[in-house]
Structures are given as structure tokens and as C-alpha cells.
């Protein structure tokens, strides 16, 4: 592991003489006793949230029977993977993820360039609108597009037939194209969020120099702008590719009915759709995902190793925007079209579907409010709503608290062991929700009976905290890294205790980042389905599970009502997040 300059200086300063005691004793002597106890407890907690489910995956892949049942150890799960069907599933997973990543990168780069480097009208508003699909739970848009693009009674196909008089249905979301299309709706705003700031930070004089040497705008964009954006683009594209491999909702809703299977749906089917459940195969193939992601990250390191992409230097510059003339309304229309297709259409379908008696029959005499009454009187909905709110508020608060603690130790201290703490906190970043769910399924089942977590709402809470920890650490690490160490030193010199310094200075300065991270983690909990569908039990259902059960039972109309309510929640929390960011920037 490469050490930073501060770490190397710290190591030189604290390097012992030959006559010094052992390294372990030096660490114990240099680190306060309370810090040692705190680090130990924190390491144990992170190990339970990350290392434990990973080790249980290994255990389950070698165990011949379901969790909690006596069995033998063998390699049957790995033997089952080596088959033509499993190879096809692996190729499907990689191919679909690659097929959605390439066009998503192109569209995201175009959107980022338009909104960061051109004079397109209403750029601030458009930026908020094009990122909104990222915050909508995928299960909602999946169900909406299942109603929009159904080849028999889909609204878009009905409109096409009404306009043209044809009897054909040009749109069929239950296909490879449907899977890729739905995945792109989340991939594009995800990539946009990762790369738009890189476009803003680049010195425009580099592009101006290319133009002065005779390069066209297109050549400048391809040979200068994109090459300088390579680190951001490569990292974002690889993360998007990984998220494509992890994706569960799109293949489940649009792939499974068409006989298209990927690794995540194969894991789900192995446990929930086969009799008896094939737990050993499911955990073995989960390790295939982990190995594949590890190789992808190694590939990224290899691509960027030894290359310099410095675009921000000590020389001052003023970010400039490109004057597009009349073409600025074309770029405006492109951004507006993306928002219309990814947000207005699916939300509009949910709105229409909630007021008609039967999905697909849109006549005036079919208008009704009975679906709202059914949802309002549904005990399962209110139980799911209550569980989602409880897990969201408690989970987001605990996750941000844990992430803030890990980030403080990693960024603001020189304690030995902080690297291990940071590595364990980041481990779930490489584990898809359904893989982590399988690991916890084994882990909770094998806990002593005195620790009753299996089959309770606390199983979901622990899984959500584990999945959200990498995000919370990243948000809080960025916030702590911006604060000078002089702030703490000045406070301590004036007699303040460490607790007073944390409360009055550190926490007061990073609370906007905490609030933004809290909203992001809450969004993550509200939209999580893959881990929830494996760990829930009767009484602990969350809204995503309730929606999935209603959809499976053919209650598309009630799904529309609940989807609209969840959309209102998304808009409210997104507004809160943007308000906090605006106040924070204004204060700075």
C-alpha cells in the first residue's frame, strides 16, 4: 500500500532506534488507552458488518445444506458454476453491463459538457432535473415502464396504434433492449454526478491553446478535453460497469419474463424460486461476482498507472463557457428530453394508472379512486411504510455516525490501525446488495440463539448500515479533509477539551456534509430491494418488498398509488438536500 507524504514523514519522525522496544509496545505506549479501546471496538463492529458476511459467503459456498442445517463441506457449489448455463449467465451479465455503460458514458459526457461548459439556458435548473432519476427508487420506474412498454396493453404502444392505425406494438420492454434501457436511466445521472465537476475544474486555456493551433471544436473536444478527463471518465465508467453487474431490478422485471438471466437474478432464483433452494450454488456464484469486481478495479489501476492528468495548477484562471448561439436551444431541448423520458413519462404512467380501474383500459368510465382507498386501508402498506421510515431514519443516522467516526480517524489522526479501519469500511463497496444479503443470511442464521437477529427487522438495519458505510465515509472524509489542523490546535491551546473541540468546531463545520450524506443514505435505504428481499420476514417488510409482492400478484393499480407516494417523498427529501447545500455554499 502506498503511503502519503504525511504518513512517510510520521514514520520517519517516530522511527525507533535499534535499542527501542517492539513495534507493538511502541504503539501501545504512544496511543492513549481510550483510543486503543475505541479502535478495538470500532474494528470489531466493522468486522461484523463487512468481514463477517464475506467469511460466511465462503462458509456457505462450501456447505452442502441451507443455513442452520447440519451438513458436510464439499465443492459442489463451484462444480455447478462450471456449466454451459452458468457461462451464459456470466456472459449475459458482462454483456448487458457493457452495453449500457458505453452509451451511458456518451450521454453523460454530453450532458456534463452542456451544463458545465456552455451557455445553455437554465443550466442550474436542468442540472437538478437530469440528476433526479438517480434518486428515484429503480423499482418504481421499472414498474412504470412495465406498464408503458408492455407489448399488449402498454400505454406507449396504445398511443402508437391510435395515431398510426397499426395493430403492431413497436415497444417491448421485456427484452435485452428493455433491460439495457432501464439500467441506462440510472447510469446516466450517476455518471453525470461523477464527472460534471471535472469539467468545471479544467482550465479552459488548455482548450483555447488547441483552438489557436488550428484545431476544430470537435477535435479539441476529442483530443484535449476528453483525454484530460480520462481519470474521471475511467473511474466513473468502471463504477458504472460494476453497478451494472450489481443491478437487480432491471433484469428481474424485464429480463426474467423473457428468459434473460444475469448473476443477481440467478442468485435470487436459486434461493426463492427453486425447490429445494440452492444456497450453496448461490453463495458460490456470489464469489464469482467478487472476483470479477476485483479484476475490474485492478484493470483501472493498470490503465491510469504512471500517467499524469494535471489540469488545475497554481496559475489562476476564470472558468469560461462556450457561446453556442442558436444551438443553445438545441442543447436545452436535449437536456429537457432526457428529463421528460426518464422522469415525466414513468411518473405520468403511475399517475394515470392510479386513477383507472384496470391497468391498460383507459376509458372515462373506468376512472375511480378505489385504489387509493385500498392502499389507505391496507395494513401491509402501513406496516411497510412504518418499517421503511424507521429503518431510514435510524439507519441513516447510525450509518453517518459510523462513517463520520471512521473518516475522522482516517483523516484527522495518525493512529496506527487507521488504514485497517478504513479498508474494512470500504469493503461493502465491492459487494452487491444481493451478495451482502446472502452473506448476512448465513451469518445471522449461524449466530447463537441468544442473539436473535435472524428474521427480524434488525437484520435489515444491519445490512443497510453495511451497504451505506462506504458512502458515508467518503462524504465525511471529504469534509474533514477540507478543515485545517490549526482549528483543532488553536482550540486546544485555548483550553478546550477534545470533546468541546469536536462539538463546537469540528461538528459545527462538517454538519452540512453530514446532512447531505444523511439524505443520500436515506435514499439508498428507501430504494434498496436486493438485500431486503432476502432478509425480510413477515412483519418486517419494507415498501420495496411490498411493491414487489403487489406487482407479482398483478395489483399494478395499487403499485401506482404507492409509487406516487414514494415519489412525493423523493421530491421532498431531494428539496431538503438541495436547500442544505445552498445554505452551506452561501455560508462559505
C-alpha positions, 0 to 999 in steps of 0.5 A: 500500500502506498503511503502519503507524504504525511504518513512517510514523514510520521514514520520517519519522525517516530522511527525507533532506534535499534535499542527501542522496544517492539513495534507493538509496545511502541504503539501501545505506549504512544496511543492513549488507552481510550483510543486503543479501546475505541479502535478495538471496538470500532474494528470489531463492529466493522468486522461484523458488518463487512468481514463477517458476511464475506467469511460466511459467503465462503462458509456457505459456498462450501456447505452442502445444506441451507443455513442452520442445517447440519451438513458436510463441506464439499465443492459442489457449489463451484462444480455447478458454476462450471456449466454451459448455463452458468457461462451464459449467465456470466456472459449475459451479465458482462454483456448487458453491463457493457452495453449500457455503460458505453452509451451511458458514458456518451450521454453523460459526457454530453450532458456534463459538457452542456451544463458545465461548459456552455451557455445553455439556458437554465443550466442550474435548473436542468442540472437538478432535473437530469440528476433526479432519476438517480434518486428515484427508487429503480423499482418504481420506474421499472414498474412504470415502464412495465406498464408503458412498454408492455407489448399488449396493453402498454400505454406507449404502444396504445398511443402508437396504434391510435395515431398510426392505425397499426395493430403492431406494438413497436415497444417491448420492454421485456427484452435485452433492449428493455433491460439495457434501457432501464439500467441506462436511466440510472447510469446516466445521472450517476455518471453525470454526478461523477464527472460534471465537476471535472469539467468545471475544474479544467482550465479552459486555456488548455482548450483555447491553446488547441483552438489557436493551433488550428484545431476544430471544436470537435477535435479539441473536444476529442483530443484535449478535453476528453483525454484530460478527463480520462481519470474521471471518465475511467473511474466513473465508467468502471463504477458504472460497469460494476453497478451494472453487474450489481443491478437487480431490478432491471433484469428481474422485471424485464429480463426474467419474463423473457428468459434473460438471466444475469448473476443477481437474478440467478442468485435470487432464483436459486434461493426463492424460486427453486425447490429445494433452494440452492444456497450453496450454488448461490453463495458460490456464484456470489464469489464469482461476482467478487472476483470479477469486481476485483479484476475490474478495479485492478484493470483501472489501476493498470490503465491510469498507472504512471500517467499524469492528468494535471489540469488545475495548477497554481496559475489562476484562471476564470472558468469560461463557457462556450457561446453556442448561439442558436444551438443553445436551444438545441442543447436545452431541448436535449437536456429537457428530453432526457428529463421528460423520458426518464422522469415525466413519462414513468411518473405520468404512467403511475399517475394515470394508472392510479386513477383507472380501474384496470391497468391498460383500459383507459376509458372515462368510465373506468376512472375511480379512486378505489385504489387509493382507498385500498392502499389507505386501508391496507395494513401491509402498506402501513406496516411497510411504510412504518418499517421503511421510515424507521429503518431510514431514519435510524439507519441513516443516522447510525450509518453517518455516525459510523462513517463520520467516526471512521473518516475522522480517524482516517483523516484527522489522526495518525493512529496506527490501525487507521488504514485497517479501519478504513479498508474494512469500511470500504469493503461493502463497496465491492459487494452487491446488495444481493451478495451482502444479503446472502452473506448476512443470511448465513451469518445471522442464521449461524449466530447463537440463539441468544442473539436473535437477529435472524428474521427480524427487522434488525437484520435489515438495519444491519445490512443497510448500515453495511451497504451505506458505510462506504458512502458515508465515509467518503462524504465525511472524509471529504469534509474533514479533509477540507478543515485545517489542523490549526482549528483543532490546535488553536482550540486546544491551546485555548483550553478546550477539551477534545470533546468541546473541540469536536462539538463546537468546531469540528461538528459545527463545520462538517454538519452540512456534509453530514446532512447531505450524506444523511439524505443520500443514505436515506435514499439508498435505504428507501430504494434498496430491494436486493438485500431486503428481499432476502432478509425480510420476514413477515412483519418486517417488510419494507415498501420495496418488498411490498411493491414487489409482492403487489406487482407479482400478484398483478395489483399494478393499480395499487403499485401506482398509488404507492409509487406516487407516494414514494415519489412525493417523498423523493421530491421532498427529501431531494428539496431538503438536500438541495436547500442544505447545500445552498445554505452551506455554499452561501455560508462559505 
